[in-house]
Amino acid sequence: MKLFRNHLISKVQLFTLLKNFEETCGVNYDIILFFYQVNHSKSITQGFALDELTEKNPDIVILSIDKDYEKEPLVSLLVARYNIEKAPTLIINDEKIEGFISTENIENYIN
């Protein structure tokens, strides 16, 4: 579990660094936060759609977060910040999309 927690913290640090880099340098990244639930069929399907998306667009940054992971306070902060109530939920370039969304529809939200 410590490895999982460290990996999660690294994801949040990367997200923070990318957002700061965007603000400081004026560079735009397509960043997707993927809030999922473990063993949840729609979350699993969304994960496959995101895999397909990254095959077509390797520059997209996708950070997957178990929305119910209670051992790391950073998860609770992100869940509260984006008002995550269900899974799957995507935050694409700061826009919230709840429920499953296809690869084609995700492409409408990226730069």
Contact map, one row per residue, 1 for C-alpha under 8 A:
111110000000000000000000000000000000000000000000000000000000000000000000000000000000000000000000000000000000000
111111000000000000000000000000000000000000000000000000000000000000000000000000000000000000000000000000000000000
111111100000000000000000000000000000000000000000000000000000000000000000000000000000000000000000000000000000000
111111110000000000000000000000000000000000000000000000000000000000000000000000000000000000000000000000000000000
111111111000000000000000000000000000000000000000000000000000000000000011000000000000000000000000000000000000000
011111111100000000000000000000000000000000000000000000000000000000000000000000000000000000000000000000000000000
001111111110000000000000000000000000000000000000000000000000000000000000000000000000000000000000000000000000000
000111111111000000000000000000000000000000000000000000000000000010000000000000000000000000000000000000000000000
000011111111100000000000000000000000000000000000000000000000000000000000010000000000000000000000000000000000000
000001111111110000000000000000000000000000000000000000000000000000000000000000000000000000000000000000000000000
000000111111111000000000000000000000000000000000000000000000001000000000000000000000000000000000000000000000000
000000011111111100000000000000000000000000000000000000000000000000000000010000000000000000000000000000000000000
000000001111111110000000000000000000000000000000000000000000000000000000000000000000000000000000000000000000000
000000000111111111000000000000000000000000000000000000000000000000000000000000000000000000000000000000000000000
000000000011111111100000000000100000000000000000000000000000001000000000000000000000000000000000000000000000000
000000000001111111110000000000000000000000000000000000000000000000000000000000000000000000000000000000000000000
000000000000111111111000000000000000000000000000000000000000000000000000000000000000000000000000000000000000000
000000000000011111111100000010000000000000000000000000000000000000000000000000000000000000000000000000000000000
000000000000001111111110000000000000000000000000000000000000000000000000000000000000000000000000000000000000000
000000000000000111111111000000000000000000000000000000000000000000000000000000000000000000000000000000000000000
000000000000000011111111111000000000000000000000000000000000000000000000000000000000000000000000000000000000000
000000000000000001111111111110000000000000000000000000000000000000000000000000000000000000000000000000000000000
000000000000000000111111111000000000000000000000000000000000000000000000000000000000000000000000000000000000000
000000000000000000011111110000000000000000000000000000000000000000000000000000000000000000000000000000000000000
000000000000000000001111111000000000000000000000000000000000000000000000000000000000000000000000000000000000000
000000000000000000001111111100000000000000000000000000000000000000000000000000000000000000000000000000000000000
000000000000000000001110111110000000000000000000000000000000000000000000000000000000000000000000000000000000000
000000000000000000000100011111000000000000000000000000000000000000000000000000000000000000000000000000000000000
000000000000000001000100001111100000000000000000000000000011100000000000000000000000000000000000000000000000001
000000000000000000000000000111110000000000000000000000000011100000000000000000000000000000011000000000000000011
000000000000001000000000000011111000000000000000000000000001111000000000000000000000000000111000000000000000000
000000000000000000000000000001111100000000000000000000000001111000000000000000000000000001111000000000000000000
000000000000000000000000000000111110000000000000000000000000011110000000000000000000000001110000000000000000000
000000000000000000000000000000011111000000000000000000000000011110000000000000000000000111100000000000000000000
000000000000000000000000000000001111100000000000000000000000000111100000000000000001001111000000000000000000000
000000000000000000000000000000000111110100100000000000000000000111100000000000000000001110000000000000000000000
000000000000000000000000000000000011111100100000000000000000000001110000000000000000001100000000000000000000000
000000000000000000000000000000000001111100100000000000000000000001000000000000000000000000000000000000000000000
000000000000000000000000000000000000111110110000000000000000000000000000000000000000000000000000000000000000000
000000000000000000000000000000000001111111110000000000000000000000000000000000000000000000000000000000000000000
000000000000000000000000000000000000001111111000000000000000000000000000000000000000000000000000000000000000000
000000000000000000000000000000000000000111111100000000000000000000000000000000000000001100000000001100000000000
000000000000000000000000000000000001111111111110000000000000000000000000000000000000001100000000000100000000000
000000000000000000000000000000000000001111111111000000000000000000000000000000000000000000000000000000000000000
000000000000000000000000000000000000000011111111100000000000000000000000000000000000000000000000000100000000000
000000000000000000000000000000000000000001111111110000000000000000000000000000000000000100000000000111000000000
000000000000000000000000000000000000000000111111111000000000000000000000000000000000000000000000000000000000000
000000000000000000000000000000000000000000011111111100000000000000000000000000000000000000000000000000000000000
000000000000000000000000000000000000000000001111111110000000000000000000000000000000000000000000000001100000000
000000000000000000000000000000000000000000000111111111000000010000000000000000000000000000000000000000100000000
000000000000000000000000000000000000000000000011111111100000000000000000000000000000000000000000000000000000000
000000000000000000000000000000000000000000000001111111110000000000000000000000000000000000000000000000100000000
000000000000000000000000000000000000000000000000111111111100000000000000000000000000000000000000000000100010000
000000000000000000000000000000000000000000000000011111111111000000000000000000000000000000000000000000000000000
000000000000000000000000000000000000000000000000001111111100000000000000000000000000000000000000000000000000000
000000000000000000000000000000000000000000000000000111111100000000000000000000000000000000000000000000000000000
000000000000000000000000000000000000000000000000000011111111000000000000000000000000000000000000000000000000000
000000000000000000000000000000000000000000000000000011111111000000000000000000000000000000000000000000000000000
000000000000000000000000000011000000000000000000000001001111100000000000000000000000000000000000000000000000000
000000000000000000000000000011110000000000000000000001001111110000000000000000000000000000000000000000000000000
000000000000000000000000000011110000000000000000000000000011111000000000000000000000000000000000000000000000000
000000000000000000000000000000111100000000000000010000000001111100000000000000000000000000000000000000000000000
000000000010001000000000000000111100000000000000000000000000111110000000000000000000000000000000000000000000000
000000000000000000000000000000001111000000000000000000000000011111000000000000000000000000000000000000000000000
000000010000000000000000000000001111000000000000000000000000001111100000001000000000000000000000000000000000000
000000000000000000000000000000000011110000000000000000000000000111111000001000000000000000000000000000000000000
000000000000000000000000000000000011100000000000000000000000000011111000001100100001001000000000000000000000000
000000000000000000000000000000000000100000000000000000000000000001111100001000000000000000000000000000000000000
000000000000000000000000000000000000000000000000000000000000000001111111001000000000000000000000000000000000000
000000000000000000000000000000000000000000000000000000000000000000011111101100000000000000000000000000000000000
000010000000000000000000000000000000000000000000000000000000000000001111100000000000000000000000000000000000000
000010000000000000000000000000000000000000000000000000000000000000001111111100000000000000000000000000000000000
000000000000000000000000000000000000000000000000000000000000000000000111111110000000000000000000000000000000000
000000001001000000000000000000000000000000000000000000000000000000000001111111000000000000000000000000000000000
000000000000000000000000000000000000000000000000000000000000000011111101111111100000000000000000000000000000000
000000000000000000000000000000000000000000000000000000000000000000100101111111110000000000000000000000000000000
000000000000000000000000000000000000000000000000000000000000000000000000111111111000000000000000000000000000000
000000000000000000000000000000000000000000000000000000000000000000000000011111111100000000000000000000000000000
000000000000000000000000000000000000000000000000000000000000000000100000001111111111100000000000000000000000000
000000000000000000000000000000000000000000000000000000000000000000000000000111111111000000000000000000000000000
000000000000000000000000000000000000000000000000000000000000000000000000000011111111000000000000000000000000000
000000000000000000000000000000000000000000000000000000000000000000000000000001111111000000100001000000000000000
000000000000000000000000000000000000000000000000000000000000000000000000000000111111100000000000000000000000000
000000000000000000000000000000000010000000000000000000000000000000100000000000111111111010000000000000000000000
000000000000000000000000000000000000000000000000000000000000000000000000000000100011111000000000000000000000000
000000000000000000000000000000000000000000000000000000000000000000000000000000000001111110000000011000000000000
000000000000000000000000000000000011100001100000000000000000000000100000000000000001111110000000011000000000000
000000000000000000000000000000000111100001100100000000000000000000000000000000000000011111000000011100000000000
000000000000000000000000000000000111000000000000000000000000000000000000000000000001011111100001111100000000000
000000000000000000000000000000011110000000000000000000000000000000000000000000000000000111110011110000000000000
000000000000000000000000000000111100000000000000000000000000000000000000000000000100000011111111100000000000000
000000000000000000000000000001111000000000000000000000000000000000000000000000000000000001111111100000000000110
000000000000000000000000000001110000000000000000000000000000000000000000000000000000000000111110000000000000110
000000000000000000000000000000000000000000000000000000000000000000000000000000000000000000111111000000000000000
000000000000000000000000000000000000000000000000000000000000000000000000000000000000000001111111100000000000000
000000000000000000000000000000000000000000000000000000000000000000000000000000000100000011110111110000000000000
000000000000000000000000000000000000000000000000000000000000000000000000000000000000000011110011111010000000000
000000000000000000000000000000000000000000000000000000000000000000000000000000000000011111000001111100000000000
000000000000000000000000000000000000000001000000000000000000000000000000000000000000011110000000111110000000000
000000000000000000000000000000000000000001101100000000000000000000000000000000000000000110000000011111000000000
000000000000000000000000000000000000000000000100000000000000000000000000000000000000000000000000101111101100000
000000000000000000000000000000000000000000000100100000000000000000000000000000000000000000000000000111111100000
000000000000000000000000000000000000000000000000110110000000000000000000000000000000000000000000000011111110000
000000000000000000000000000000000000000000000000000000000000000000000000000000000000000000000000000001111111000
000000000000000000000000000000000000000000000000000000000000000000000000000000000000000000000000000011111111100
000000000000000000000000000000000000000000000000000000000000000000000000000000000000000000000000000011111111110
000000000000000000000000000000000000000000000000000010000000000000000000000000000000000000000000000000111111110
000000000000000000000000000000000000000000000000000000000000000000000000000000000000000000000000000000011111110
000000000000000000000000000000000000000000000000000000000000000000000000000000000000000000011000000000001111111
000000000000000000000000000001000000000000000000000000000000000000000000000000000000000000011000000000000111111
000000000000000000000000000011000000000000000000000000000000000000000000000000000000000000000000000000000000111
